[in-house]
Amino acid sequence: MRLCLAGMALLTIAAASPSANPARPASPHDQERWLAKIQESFPRTNTPAPTGGRVRVQVTIGVNGQVAACTVVNTSGARALDEAACDGMKRYARYNPAIGADGQPRESLARTTIIYVNSK
């Protein structure tokens, strides 16, 4: 059994600071590359693998475009998938940071769904 990352839906939501409304929301940078890295980094163990699942996460995107924090908001029901999703987002995901009305990069939040499927 092999698990792979089948897809990802991105939705940028509110800025991390309530007073900061970005003039431009954060957007994924080189998404295909980091999705492949997340797929490659899925933990392989000798225990039976889950059949797959959806993990909904919320990430904090720093002013440098890197994921500074990740929280599971809807679990897949499999701890290994949930942990792999957040670990992969923190390690590999990169964004063009949100830009505030003053033209400066701003910390922001995004919600992302990672779907793992068993590709046998």
C-alpha positions in Angstrom: 0.0 0.0 0.0 1.2 3.4 -0.9 -0.3 6.7 0.1 -0.1 9.7 -2.1 -1.2 13.3 -2.0 -4.1 13.5 -4.5 -4.9 17.1 -4.3 -5.1 20.3 -2.4 -7.6 23.1 -2.3 -6.4 26.5 -1.0 -8.4 29.3 0.5 -6.9 32.3 2.1 -9.0 33.6 4.9 -8.6 36.5 7.3 -5.3 38.2 8.1 -3.7 37.0 11.4 -3.9 40.5 12.8 -7.5 41.7 13.1 -6.5 45.3 12.2 -4.6 44.2 9.0 -6.6 43.8 5.8 -4.2 42.7 3.1 -4.3 44.5 -0.1 -3.3 41.2 -1.7 -3.8 37.9 0.0 -1.1 35.3 0.2 -0.9 32.9 -2.7 1.0 29.6 -3.2 4.5 29.7 -4.7 5.6 26.8 -6.8 2.8 24.6 -5.4 3.4 21.6 -7.7 7.0 21.3 -6.3 6.0 21.4 -2.6 3.0 19.1 -3.1 5.4 16.6 -4.6 7.7 17.0 -1.5 4.8 16.5 0.9 3.9 13.3 -1.0 7.5 12.0 -0.9 7.8 12.7 2.8 4.8 10.7 3.9 6.0 8.4 6.7 6.5 4.8 5.7 6.2 2.3 8.5 5.8 -1.4 9.0 2.3 -0.9 10.4 -0.7 -1.1 8.2 -1.3 2.2 6.4 -4.6 4.0 6.6 -6.7 3.7 3.5 -6.6 7.5 3.0 -8.4 10.5 4.2 -8.8 14.3 4.1 -7.0 16.6 6.5 -8.1 20.2 6.7 -5.4 22.4 8.2 -5.1 26.1 9.0 -1.6 27.6 8.4 -0.1 30.8 9.5 1.9 32.3 6.7 4.8 34.5 7.8 6.0 37.7 6.2 8.7 35.6 4.5 6.1 33.3 2.8 7.0 30.3 5.0 4.4 28.4 7.0 5.1 29.4 10.6 2.4 27.3 12.3 -0.1 24.6 11.3 -3.2 23.3 13.1 -5.5 20.5 12.1 -9.1 21.9 11.9 -10.7 18.7 10.5 -9.0 15.4 11.3 -8.7 12.5 8.8 -9.2 10.2 11.7 -5.7 8.9 11.3 -3.0 10.5 13.5 -0.2 9.7 11.0 -2.1 11.5 8.1 -2.8 14.6 10.3 0.8 14.8 11.5 2.2 14.3 8.0 -0.1 17.0 6.6 1.1 19.7 9.1 4.7 18.5 9.0 4.8 18.7 5.2 3.1 22.1 5.1 5.7 23.5 7.6 8.6 22.0 5.8 7.8 22.5 2.2 4.9 24.9 1.5 5.9 28.3 0.4 3.7 31.3 -0.4 3.9 34.8 -1.8 3.1 36.6 1.4 0.0 38.8 1.9 0.7 42.5 1.2 -1.0 45.1 3.4 -2.6 48.3 2.3 0.7 50.0 3.2 2.5 47.8 0.7 4.4 45.7 3.3 4.2 41.9 3.7 1.8 40.8 6.4 1.3 37.6 8.3 -1.9 35.8 7.2 -3.9 32.6 7.5 -4.9 30.1 4.9 -7.0 26.9 5.2 -5.9 24.0 3.1 -7.4 20.5 2.5 -4.9 17.7 1.8 -6.4 14.5 0.4 -4.5 11.3 0.8 -5.6 8.3 -1.2 -4.4 4.7 -1.3 -2.9 4.2 -4.7 -2.0 0.5 -4.1 
